[in-house]
Structures are given as C-alpha cells and as structure tokens.
Amino acid sequence: MVTEKTIERINELYRKSKAEGLTTAEAEEQKQLRAEYIQAFRNNLRGTLDTIKIQNPDGSIIDVKKRHDEKIEKEKAEAVKNAKENGN
C-alpha cells in the first residue's frame, strides 16, 4: 500500500536526482518505490473499472467487467481456433 510518506520519498528522490544525482542504492530505492506506486495505481483503477455499469437508453444495464471478460474469452477461443486451422 502506498502511503503519503512513500509519495513524499518518491518526490524527494526525484528532486535529489535532478539537483545532484542519486547513489546506486537510492536509484534502486526510487525504482522500487515507483513500481509499488504504479502497481497500487493500477489496482485502484482496476477496482474502479470493475464496478462500472452502463445504462443504455432502453433501460438495460451492462456490467462492463462481465462484458470485458466475455470479450476476452471469445478472443481466446478464436485464437485457438485459428491456431488449429493454421496447423500451429
């Protein structure tokens, strides 16, 4: 989980890298903190997207996650079918 302290440290390392450069250990720390931040951001975004529902003009409601999962399964099935047809 990314805390405010983590974000402050990311920013501190960024400012130091621009001003005077980072040691190898600091560069590794910066890389890891950024990776944690990006992963937390992606997880948060995925959680938000998974709960979105769209209401059509006719009143029907589409669950975006369910629709996406169905689309992915269909694409996988088509890829397997194409691979079999092409002899792969």
DRENMAR-967615 format. One record per residue (C-alpha): residue number from 1; x, y negated, z; residue in three letters. Coordinates in Angstrom, 1 decimal, decimal comma. Layout:
{rec NUM; {X; Y; Z}; 'ala'}
...
REM end
This chain:
{rec 1; {0,0; 0,0; 0,0}; 'met'}
{rec 2; {1,3; -3,4; -0,9}; 'val'}
{rec 3; {1,2; -6,0; 1,9}; 'thr'}
{rec 4; {1,7; -9,7; 1,9}; 'glu'}
{rec 5; {5,2; -9,1; 3,3}; 'lys'}
{rec 6; {6,0; -6,8; 0,3}; 'thr'}
{rec 7; {4,9; -9,5; -2,2}; 'ile'}
{rec 8; {7,0; -12,1; -0,3}; 'glu'}
{rec 9; {10,0; -9,9; -0,5}; 'arg'}
{rec 10; {9,5; -9,4; -4,3}; 'ile'}
{rec 11; {9,3; -13,1; -4,7}; 'asn'}
{rec 12; {12,4; -13,7; -2,5}; 'glu'}
{rec 13; {14,4; -11,2; -4,6}; 'leu'}
{rec 14; {13,2; -12,8; -7,8}; 'tyr'}
{rec 15; {14,3; -16,3; -6,6}; 'arg'}
{rec 16; {17,7; -14,9; -5,5}; 'lys'}
{rec 17; {18,2; -13,2; -8,8}; 'ser'}
{rec 18; {17,7; -16,5; -10,6}; 'lys'}
{rec 19; {19,8; -18,5; -8,2}; 'ala'}
{rec 20; {22,8; -16,3; -7,5}; 'glu'}
{rec 21; {22,2; -12,8; -8,7}; 'gly'}
{rec 22; {21,5; -9,6; -6,8}; 'leu'}
{rec 23; {23,6; -6,9; -5,4}; 'thr'}
{rec 24; {23,1; -3,3; -6,7}; 'thr'}
{rec 25; {21,2; -2,4; -3,6}; 'ala'}
{rec 26; {19,0; -5,5; -3,9}; 'glu'}
{rec 27; {18,3; -4,8; -7,6}; 'ala'}
{rec 28; {17,3; -1,2; -6,7}; 'glu'}
{rec 29; {15,0; -2,6; -3,9}; 'glu'}
{rec 30; {13,5; -5,1; -6,3}; 'gln'}
{rec 31; {12,9; -2,3; -8,9}; 'lys'}
{rec 32; {11,2; -0,1; -6,3}; 'gln'}
{rec 33; {9,0; -2,9; -4,9}; 'leu'}
{rec 34; {7,9; -3,9; -8,3}; 'arg'}
{rec 35; {7,0; -0,3; -9,1}; 'ala'}
{rec 36; {5,0; 0,0; -5,9}; 'glu'}
{rec 37; {3,2; -3,3; -6,7}; 'tyr'}
{rec 38; {2,3; -2,2; -10,3}; 'ile'}
{rec 39; {1,1; 1,2; -9,0}; 'gln'}
{rec 40; {-1,1; -0,5; -6,4}; 'ala'}
{rec 41; {-2,5; -2,9; -9,0}; 'phe'}
{rec 42; {-3,3; 0,0; -11,4}; 'arg'}
{rec 43; {-5,0; 1,9; -8,7}; 'asn'}
{rec 44; {-7,1; -1,1; -7,7}; 'asn'}
{rec 45; {-8,0; -1,8; -11,3}; 'leu'}
{rec 46; {-8,9; 1,9; -11,9}; 'arg'}
{rec 47; {-11,1; 1,9; -8,8}; 'gly'}
{rec 48; {-12,9; -1,2; -10,1}; 'thr'}
{rec 49; {-13,4; 0,1; -13,6}; 'leu'}
{rec 50; {-14,7; 3,5; -12,3}; 'asp'}
{rec 51; {-17,6; 1,7; -10,6}; 'thr'}
{rec 52; {-18,7; -0,4; -13,6}; 'ile'}
{rec 53; {-22,1; 0,3; -15,0}; 'lys'}
{rec 54; {-23,6; -1,4; -18,1}; 'ile'}
{rec 55; {-27,3; -2,1; -18,5}; 'gln'}
{rec 56; {-28,5; -2,0; -22,1}; 'asn'}
{rec 57; {-31,2; -4,3; -23,4}; 'pro'}
{rec 58; {-33,6; -1,4; -23,4}; 'asp'}
{rec 59; {-33,0; -1,0; -19,6}; 'gly'}
{rec 60; {-30,9; 2,2; -19,8}; 'ser'}
{rec 61; {-27,7; 2,2; -17,7}; 'ile'}
{rec 62; {-24,4; 3,5; -18,9}; 'ile'}
{rec 63; {-21,8; 4,8; -16,4}; 'asp'}
{rec 64; {-18,5; 3,6; -18,0}; 'val'}
{rec 65; {-16,4; 6,2; -16,2}; 'lys'}
{rec 66; {-18,6; 9,1; -17,3}; 'lys'}
{rec 67; {-18,7; 7,8; -20,9}; 'arg'}
{rec 68; {-14,9; 7,4; -21,0}; 'his'}
{rec 69; {-14,4; 10,9; -19,6}; 'asp'}
{rec 70; {-16,7; 12,3; -22,2}; 'glu'}
{rec 71; {-14,9; 10,5; -24,9}; 'lys'}
{rec 72; {-11,5; 11,8; -23,7}; 'ile'}
{rec 73; {-12,8; 15,4; -23,6}; 'glu'}
{rec 74; {-14,2; 15,0; -27,2}; 'lys'}
{rec 75; {-10,9; 13,7; -28,4}; 'glu'}
{rec 76; {-9,0; 16,6; -26,8}; 'lys'}
{rec 77; {-11,4; 19,1; -28,4}; 'ala'}
{rec 78; {-10,9; 17,5; -31,8}; 'glu'}
{rec 79; {-7,1; 17,6; -31,4}; 'ala'}
{rec 80; {-7,2; 21,3; -30,5}; 'val'}
{rec 81; {-9,5; 22,0; -33,5}; 'lys'}
{rec 82; {-7,2; 20,0; -35,8}; 'asn'}
{rec 83; {-4,1; 21,8; -34,5}; 'ala'}
{rec 84; {-5,7; 25,2; -35,1}; 'lys'}
{rec 85; {-6,8; 24,2; -38,6}; 'glu'}
{rec 86; {-3,3; 22,9; -39,4}; 'asn'}
{rec 87; {-1,7; 26,1; -38,0}; 'gly'}
{rec 88; {0,1; 24,4; -35,1}; 'asn'}
REM end
